[in-house]
Amino acid sequence: MKKSKLAIIALLACSLPLVANAHRAWVLPAATVLSGENAWVTFDAAVSNDIFFTDHAAMRLNGMKAVGPDGNEVELQNQHTGKYRSSFDLELSKEGTYKVFSASSGLRARWETEDGKRGFWPGRGETPAPGEFKKAVPKNAKNLQVSQSSRRMETFVTAGQPSKTVFALQNQGLEMEPITHPNDLFSGEKAQFRFMIDGKPAVGVDVTVIPDGGRYRNSPNEIKATSDKKGVVSIEWPSAGRYWLEAEYQDDKAAKPATTRQGSYSATLEVLPQ
């Protein structure tokens, strides 16, 4: 009887759809819209297989920053890094919208050496110093490919009335310029976001939106969109809850010595019921 049950379970397991999970980084606020004076928000940050489920590794907080409604940096308090997640608190001492983010950019190169081996720069986990490219990459490198890459991760929280100061663009890499305020999202309604690459509209950005709770579904229920000629995408929220948004872009309009530029952007958003 036990063998029969085990056989049935194995058969059912084999019949389930296979979903290829990639490690995804995210920062998640406990709440995105708050009222009252001197509000506080706790954030979790991790790299995981399932969105918002701490099952892989904690995110290091050395590159994480917060900007307040006045445009000034706000301290991340009570920082802690455990095995599977990091956490910190943010005091919302002023009314308006705050941005919590991490961002990085730089050159990446790969080539073939004279003996046919592959060369890479920078190495895994390395942060190169300015001007190191010319020293690290051989002048006679074969099949040299150089890309300008950027990564940005954001989330937003608002105390009282929302504001827009934190949405000022840095004009570097792939950025999101909200048309709909990210703390003013409601189920059943559409939201629009404009994507910019180095300060100009990014056409053809591939956007994927994944709702929370994927661990308990056989399908991720992804929402797909592509930015138009103005860099704008429209997303209609099927239900209230937390969502992870990812955007990716690539073209051949990089500044020398790069021949291509790549940008990735992600954000955690909360959609409220109507």
VENJOJO-V18829 format. One record per residue. RES is the residue in one small letter. PHI is phi in whole degrees, -180 to 180 (none if undefined). PSI is psi in whole degrees, -180 to 180 (none if undefined). D_CENTER is the distance of its C-alpha to the mean C-alpha in Angstrom with 2 decimals. Layout:
BEGIN
RES&PHI&PSI&D_CENTER  RES&PHI&PSI&D_CENTER
END
This chain:
BEGIN
m&none&-42&48.84  k&-65&-41&45.96  k&-63&-37&45.62  s&-64&-44&45.55  k&-64&-42&42.71  l&-64&-37&40.68  a&-65&-41&41.28  i&-65&-42&40.11  i&-62&-43&36.90  a&-63&-40&36.22  l&-65&-42&36.94  l&-64&-41&34.58  a&-62&-40&31.78  c&-69&-25&32.40  s&-84&-12&32.33  l&-72&146&28.82  p&-65&141&26.19  l&-90&128&24.18  v&-116&122&20.38  a&-81&109&18.59  n&-91&133&15.81  a&-109&153&13.15  h&-73&127&11.53  r&-126&137&7.96  a&-95&142&6.41  w&-156&155&6.16  v&-126&128&8.39  l&-123&116&11.01  p&-80&147&13.89  a&-67&-28&17.27  a&-153&153&18.00  t&-114&-19&16.68  v&-128&121&20.14  l&-132&157&23.00  s&-129&167&26.57  g&92&167&29.24  e&-88&149&29.63  n&51&50&27.82  a&-74&154&25.17  w&-126&148&22.91  v&-133&136&19.55  t&-98&140&18.46  f&-121&143&14.88  d&-111&146&13.91  a&-139&130&11.29  a&-157&169&11.35  v&-119&123&10.64  s&-143&167&12.40  n&-81&-48&13.99  d&-99&133&14.09  i&-57&131&11.36  f&65&20&12.38  f&-124&120&15.29  t&-81&92&15.89  d&-130&10&17.50  h&-134&-67&16.45  a&-158&152&15.73  a&-75&148&15.02  m&-88&134&12.38  r&-73&141&14.47  l&-99&6&14.54  n&-66&-22&16.27  g&-104&5&13.45  m&-87&135&12.34  k&-137&165&14.06  a&-136&141&15.11  v&-123&136&16.96  g&-92&180&19.65  p&-61&-23&21.36  d&-90&1&23.69  g&88&-1&21.10  n&-93&152&22.03  e&-70&142&20.00  v&-116&138&20.36  e&-70&137&20.97  l&-86&119&18.93  q&-105&158&21.85  n&55&45&22.95  q&-69&140&20.33  h&-151&137&20.74  t&-123&120&19.31  g&-105&-159&20.77  k&-71&-45&20.78  y&-115&-9&17.86  r&-156&156&16.00  s&-109&159&16.03  s&-146&156&16.96  f&-161&165&18.03  d&-116&149&19.69  l&-129&126&19.44  e&-90&124&22.68  l&-97&78&22.63  s&-78&-17&25.97  k&-122&150&25.81  e&-74&140&25.44  g&131&-167&22.51  t&-101&136&18.73  y&-112&148&16.63  k&-119&129&13.15  v&-110&130&11.44  f&-157&165&9.01  s&-138&146&8.85  a&-150&144&9.47  s&-152&156&11.63  s&-157&161&13.69  g&168&176&16.92  l&-87&148&19.34  r&-135&140&19.56  a&-137&151&22.87  r&-146&150&24.74  w&-161&180&28.43  e&-111&135&31.61  t&-82&173&34.10  e&-62&-30&37.84  d&-93&13&38.40  g&88&4&35.84  k&-86&164&33.07  r&-91&137&29.40  g&-114&143&28.12  f&-132&147&24.58  w&-152&135&23.36  p&-76&167&21.75  g&-71&166&22.25  r&-59&128&19.75  g&82&-2&18.52  e&-88&146&20.41  t&-117&101&19.60  p&-70&151&22.19  a&-83&155&24.30  p&-57&137&24.87  g&83&2&27.53  e&-76&-19&27.27  f&-55&-49&26.55  k&-65&-30&30.24  k&-79&-35&31.48  a&-86&-31&29.27  v&-99&123&29.48  p&-60&142&33.06  k&-67&-29&34.67  n&-101&25&36.20  a&-62&135&33.11  k&-87&145&33.48  n&49&45&30.95  l&-69&129&28.61  q&-125&123&25.11  v&-124&128&23.02  s&-125&147&19.54  q&-98&115&17.66  s&-117&149&13.99  s&-141&147&11.14  r&-134&137&7.58  r&-144&136&5.89  m&-131&133&3.79  e&-142&158&6.32  t&-152&162&8.80  f&-134&143&12.43  v&-136&148&15.84  t&-129&133&19.25  a&-107&118&22.71  g&72&-133&25.51  q&-75&134&25.30  p&-69&155&21.96  s&-135&176&21.74  k&-124&-2&19.98  t&-56&-39&20.32  v&-70&-9&16.74  f&-89&3&15.69  a&-59&130&17.76  l&-77&148&16.29  q&-93&-10&16.44  n&58&36&17.32  q&-141&120&15.50  g&75&-166&13.01  l&-86&122&10.84  e&-129&157&10.57  m&-110&126&10.79  e&-110&105&14.27  p&-65&135&15.04  i&-94&-45&18.40  t&-92&131&18.30  h&-61&131&17.43  p&-67&-11&14.31  n&-106&22&16.75  d&-134&50&19.37  l&-109&135&18.25  f&-135&145&21.00  s&-61&142&21.73  g&82&-5&23.76  e&-111&160&22.68  k&-96&147&20.69  a&-125&149&17.98  q&-123&139&17.34  f&-133&141&14.58  r&-106&132&15.38  f&-104&137&13.30  m&-124&142&14.90  i&-119&116&15.25  d&52&39&17.20  g&89&1&18.49  k&-123&153&19.68  p&-55&132&18.76  a&-98&112&16.74  v&-91&132&18.80  g&84&24&17.77  v&-69&130&13.97  d&-88&120&13.16  v&-117&132&11.11  t&-125&131&10.83  v&-120&128&10.91  i&-122&125&11.89  p&-77&156&14.08  d&-61&159&14.71  g&92&12&17.73  g&-61&-24&17.16  r&-61&-25&19.12  y&-108&18&22.11  r&-128&156&22.02  n&-83&-15&23.16  s&-127&143&20.71  p&-71&-13&16.97  n&56&46&18.09  e&-67&147&15.38  i&-110&126&15.61  k&-110&144&15.53  a&-153&159&15.91  t&-133&135&16.56  s&-70&145&16.83  d&-86&-168&20.51  k&-66&-14&22.57  k&-101&5&21.37  g&81&13&17.65  v&-99&138&17.63  v&-123&150&16.35  s&-118&132&17.92  i&-125&127&16.71  e&-102&125&19.43  w&-86&118&18.60  p&-72&-26&21.00  s&-160&165&21.14  a&-72&154&20.17  g&144&-170&17.56  r&-101&140&13.97  y&-131&148&11.34  w&-113&125&7.82  l&-110&133&6.89  e&-129&136&5.71  a&-129&139&7.78  e&-134&143&9.80  y&-147&146&12.91  q&-154&141&15.92  d&-153&-176&19.42  d&-111&30&22.50  k&-106&33&22.74  a&-78&155&21.74  a&-79&145&24.03  k&-60&146&26.40  p&-85&1&26.48  a&-71&148&23.33  t&-109&-19&24.14  t&-136&158&20.70  r&-130&140&17.39  q&-130&138&13.97  g&-135&138&10.72  s&-128&144&7.15  y&-142&141&4.67  s&-142&153&2.21  a&-149&147&4.82  t&-101&128&7.54  l&-128&150&10.82  e&-118&128&14.39  v&-106&127&17.12  l&-97&155&20.64  p&-71&152&23.90  q&-72&none&26.30
END
